[in-house]
Amino acid sequence: MNTTGIRRKLHHFIDTIEDKKAAAIYTLFEENIKEGEEGYTDEFKAELDRRYAEYKKDGKVISREAMDKRIKKILSKAK
């Protein structure tokens, strides 16, 4: 089973379990969950800051359609 299938099954399981079981699972993974909530890596934050500074400098933003084209082009080259 691939990761997508596993995640789908886990989401379904969590969405349908009893509150008591959900609390127990949360307790098991609480530290991991908190680490994920605490934020991004320093590298990712720096990249977001760089992009925001670039936006503030010239205010240019590309459309969703243009971004979709770029992504499709990159993905087609990767194949």
N, C-alpha and C positions, 0 to 999 in steps of 0.2 A: 504494500500500500504506500502511495506517495505521501509527501508531507501535506499536500492540500487535502487529501482524503482524511488523514489523521486529524488535522485541525477542524475540518467540518464535523467529524464524529465527536470530537471533544467539545466543540461549541454546542452541538445538539445535546450531548450528555449534561453539560453544565446548565444549559437552559431548562432542562427538564427534571433535574434532581431535587431532592428534598432540601430545605434550607439547612438542616443540620449537616448534611453531607457537603453542601457548598461551603459552609463555614469551616469544616474540617479540611477540605482541599485548600482553602485560602490560607489556613494556618500552616499547612505544609509548605506552601510556596510564597508565603508572605514576604520574606526577604528578597526573593527574586522579583516579585511584583513591585516592591518599593524601589528597587534599583532601577527598574524600567520607568517608573514614574518620576524618579529624581531628575531625569533629563537625558540630554544627549551627551555624546562624547565631546571632548574639547575640540577635536578636529571638525566635527559636524557643526558645532556652535560657531567656530571660526569661519566655516564656509557660509553659513547663514548670514553672519555679520558682513562678510565680503559681498555677498549678493545684495544685501540690503543697502550697503554703502554705494554699490554700483547703481542701484535703482534710484537712490536719493540724488546721486550725481546727475544723471541724465533723465530719469523718470521713464525710461523705455521699458516696456513690458510687451512680450509677444503674445499673440492671441492663442487660444487653445488649439485652434486649427493648425496654426503654424507649428506649435509644439508637437502636435500629433504627427505632422509630416516629418519633423526632425526625428522623433522617436522611431517611426516606421522605417526611415532611412537607416538609422543606426542598427535596428534589429535585422533588417534585410542584409546588411553587410556582415553581421555576426554569424549568419547561417552558413 
